[in-house]
Amino acid sequence: MSGIKVSDLMVPLSDYAMVSEDATLHEAIKALVRARDEFDPAKGKHRAILVTDKNNRVIGKLSLLDVLKALEPKYVRVEDQKVLSRVGLGKNFMKSMAAKYKLWDEPLEDICKKSAEIIVKNITRAPTEGEFVDEHASLNEGIHQIVMGRRQSLLVTRGKDIVGLLRLTDIFREISKRVQDCNPE
């Protein structure tokens, strides 16, 4: 795998769901669904929406989890979500948290209205340094970053520009192909 570059497996920006930072969450979800329907099914479905600024440069991405959290704004009141998510929490504790913070207590019928009121730039977080990988980096380096950062994807760069996404699903497809094609004896 050392001969494979990140650019060999990345999904180019032109194939990815993108919305302006001024779009609503409703528009972003529709863009993701449209991209999922149009993308080659053999390559796996998109699991994120790229967010662009006024100059059409990618400034962040929204994961499916980000979308769910945005639709229930009371999650911001739950302290240390990252710590809690990595600790093996029991079902009863999770239920008590949902009750205490009244998470998802409003009907899903309001979801259309909610999604139309949320502006994407208000829920997009700027990527951190560990979420970028150079297009010429080895796939081994990309795998290491994904595993250590516990990420579903990385933003692939060419200089200062983002040119695509390296997705965990594409890496797994490549690894599984190699495992199926080999004889371990």
C-alpha positions in Angstrom: 0.0 0.0 0.0 3.0 2.3 0.2 2.9 2.9 -3.5 -0.7 4.1 -3.4 -1.1 7.9 -3.0 -4.1 9.6 -1.3 -5.0 11.1 -4.7 -5.5 7.5 -6.1 -8.5 6.9 -3.7 -9.8 10.4 -3.1 -13.2 11.5 -4.3 -12.7 14.8 -6.3 -14.7 17.9 -5.2 -16.6 17.8 -8.4 -18.2 14.5 -7.4 -19.1 15.7 -3.9 -22.2 17.4 -2.3 -21.5 21.0 -1.7 -23.5 24.0 -0.4 -22.8 27.6 0.3 -22.3 28.6 3.9 -25.4 30.8 3.5 -27.6 27.8 2.6 -30.1 26.4 5.0 -29.8 22.9 6.5 -32.8 22.0 4.5 -30.9 22.9 1.3 -27.8 21.0 2.5 -29.8 17.8 3.2 -31.4 18.0 -0.2 -28.0 18.5 -1.9 -26.6 15.4 0.0 -29.5 13.3 -1.1 -29.2 14.4 -4.7 -25.4 13.6 -4.6 -26.1 10.2 -3.1 -28.6 9.4 -5.8 -26.3 10.5 -8.6 -23.0 9.1 -7.3 -21.8 5.7 -8.5 -23.3 3.2 -6.1 -20.2 1.0 -6.4 -18.2 3.7 -4.8 -20.3 4.1 -1.7 -22.7 6.8 -0.5 -21.6 10.3 0.6 -21.8 10.8 4.4 -20.9 14.5 4.5 -21.7 17.8 2.9 -18.9 20.2 2.0 -19.5 23.8 2.9 -18.1 26.6 0.7 -17.6 30.3 1.2 -18.5 33.2 -1.1 -15.4 32.4 -3.2 -16.5 28.8 -3.6 -13.6 27.5 -1.5 -14.3 24.7 0.9 -14.3 25.9 4.5 -15.7 22.9 6.3 -17.9 19.8 6.1 -21.0 18.7 7.8 -21.2 15.0 8.8 -24.5 13.1 9.2 -23.9 13.4 12.9 -23.5 17.2 12.7 -26.9 17.3 10.9 -28.6 15.4 13.7 -27.0 17.5 16.4 -28.1 20.7 14.6 -31.7 19.5 14.5 -31.6 19.2 18.3 -29.9 22.3 19.5 -30.1 21.3 23.2 -27.1 19.0 22.7 -24.9 22.1 23.3 -26.1 21.9 26.9 -24.7 18.4 27.3 -21.3 19.0 28.7 -18.2 17.1 27.4 -19.9 15.3 24.6 -16.6 14.1 23.2 -15.6 12.6 26.5 -19.0 11.1 27.0 -19.1 9.6 23.6 -15.8 7.7 24.1 -16.7 6.3 27.5 -18.8 3.1 27.4 -22.1 4.6 28.5 -24.9 2.3 29.4 -28.4 2.4 27.9 -30.0 3.6 31.2 -27.5 6.5 31.5 -28.2 7.5 27.9 -31.9 7.4 28.5 -31.5 9.5 31.7 -29.5 12.1 29.8 -32.1 12.3 27.1 -34.8 12.9 29.7 -32.7 15.4 31.8 -31.9 17.6 28.8 -35.3 16.9 27.0 -33.4 15.8 23.9 -35.6 15.0 20.9 -38.8 15.8 22.9 -40.3 17.9 20.1 -42.1 16.0 17.4 -40.2 15.0 14.2 -43.1 16.6 12.2 -41.4 20.0 12.9 -38.2 18.8 11.3 -39.0 20.5 7.9 -39.5 23.9 9.6 -36.4 23.4 11.8 -34.2 22.5 8.9 -35.3 25.6 6.9 -34.4 27.9 9.8 -30.8 26.7 10.4 -28.1 28.4 8.4 -25.2 26.1 7.5 -22.4 28.6 8.5 -23.8 28.6 12.1 -23.3 24.9 12.5 -20.1 24.4 10.4 -16.9 24.1 12.3 -13.6 24.9 10.7 -11.5 21.8 10.1 -8.5 21.2 12.4 -5.0 20.6 11.1 -5.4 16.8 11.6 -8.3 16.8 9.1 -6.1 17.7 6.1 -3.9 15.4 4.1 -1.8 16.2 1.0 -2.8 14.6 -2.2 0.7 13.2 -2.7 0.9 11.6 0.8 1.0 7.9 0.9 -2.2 6.0 1.6 -0.5 4.7 4.7 -0.2 8.2 6.1 -3.9 8.8 5.3 -5.0 5.6 7.0 -2.9 6.6 10.1 -4.6 10.0 10.3 -8.1 8.5 9.9 -7.5 5.9 12.6 -5.8 8.2 15.1 -8.2 11.0 14.6 -11.2 8.6 14.6 -12.5 10.2 11.4 -14.7 9.1 8.6 -12.8 11.2 6.0 -10.0 13.7 5.5 -9.9 16.8 3.3 -7.3 16.3 0.5 -5.2 19.3 -0.3 -3.1 20.5 -3.2 -1.1 23.4 -1.8 -3.6 25.5 0.0 -6.6 24.3 -2.0 -8.9 21.5 -1.0 -9.3 19.1 -4.0 -11.2 16.1 -2.6 -12.0 13.8 0.2 -10.3 10.6 1.3 -13.0 8.5 2.9 -12.8 5.6 5.3 -15.2 3.7 3.1 -12.9 3.9 0.0 -9.9 2.8 2.1 -11.8 -0.1 3.4 -12.9 -1.1 -0.1 -9.3 -1.1 -1.3 -8.1 -3.1 1.7 -11.0 -5.6 1.4 -10.3 -6.0 -2.4 -6.6 -6.9 -1.6 -7.6 -9.3 1.2 -10.1 -11.1 -1.1 -7.5 -11.3 -3.9 -4.7 -12.8 -1.8 -3.9 -16.3 -0.6 -2.5 -16.1 3.0 -0.7 -19.5 2.7 
